[in-house]
Amino acid sequence: MKYTNADICELIAELEGFNDKLPKEDFNVSEWYGFINSFQQTAYFKVCQGADKNGTGKYNFYKNKFKKNQIFIIIKDGENFCYREADFSDFDNTQSPKIAIDKNELNNFKHLNWDECVIEQINATNVVYNRICNRKEQVDKKAIQALLNREYKKCHYCGIDKGIIDELNNAAKNNKSLPWHHIDGLTKRITRMTLEVEQLNPNGGYVKGNIEWACSWCNNAKTDTFTEAEFKNIACGINIAWNERLKQIGSNSKVIFPWQNQVKCSK
């Protein structure tokens, strides 16, 4: 799987009790990634993916513009990661101050017990979080993580899930007799053929109690104009359209409308 140095730093930061990222403007300092613990103490973490190729065989961590702080250095050794806390005094006094680690020093490092599921979860959360955090709304990463951890994900408005989206998309591409047949499937925008994080109150921020999963069709239709209550009637029409398409392809699947007892147009 693909993961970033920031993902690795976050995993180790959590192991060391630093569970929250610093604000965006302070988070990444020359690829030193900053986190904060429950005592409001800050630590920065950095990954070195390989030894110096200039003949020294050392793992180098450059200070660059990084200012004094608690620091952890992380080294990728083959397929494994190891780390230890370092001290600012470890930086040498050369023109480009660095901490240089010999391979034989790695025995004194903590070795990370790799958990693919955990790093996948961190990566998935960061992908969504990073996509959203450039916006002006308040963004709570823990709320996003809780949403991602839900066992069953479906559109909060029309009720469609990813499995049925895929079923209809395959039919749209492969069944030329359908009036909604298209070589690209349900939409030309492939990245939108999924579920997205949606604000119930468009002005309430991406925080606990105000985010849900929404299909991209409901999300695009709702925009930042309609409230949850207002959009339910529109979502009912989208639900009906999905189920009509499922009938057209002879599917036994059905999209259950979440608001059957609240919206009169529901079939």
Secondary structure as GFF3:
##gff-version 3
##sequence-region A 1 267
A	DSSP	alpha_helix	5	15	.	.	.	ID=ss1
A	DSSP	beta_strand	20	21	.	.	.	ID=ss2
A	DSSP	alpha_helix	24	27	.	.	.	ID=ss3
A	DSSP	beta_strand	28	29	.	.	.	ID=ss4
A	DSSP	beta_strand	32	36	.	.	.	ID=ss5
A	DSSP	beta_strand	42	48	.	.	.	ID=ss6
A	DSSP	beta_strand	59	62	.	.	.	ID=ss7
A	DSSP	beta_strand	70	77	.	.	.	ID=ss8
A	DSSP	beta_strand	80	86	.	.	.	ID=ss9
A	DSSP	three_ten_helix	88	90	.	.	.	ID=ss10
A	DSSP	beta_strand	98	101	.	.	.	ID=ss11
A	DSSP	three_ten_helix	103	108	.	.	.	ID=ss12
A	DSSP	beta_strand	110	111	.	.	.	ID=ss13
A	DSSP	alpha_helix	116	132	.	.	.	ID=ss14
A	DSSP	alpha_helix	141	148	.	.	.	ID=ss15
A	DSSP	alpha_helix	162	174	.	.	.	ID=ss16
A	DSSP	three_ten_helix	190	192	.	.	.	ID=ss17
A	DSSP	beta_strand	195	199	.	.	.	ID=ss18
A	DSSP	beta_strand	211	215	.	.	.	ID=ss19
A	DSSP	alpha_helix	216	222	.	.	.	ID=ss20
A	DSSP	alpha_helix	228	248	.	.	.	ID=ss21
###
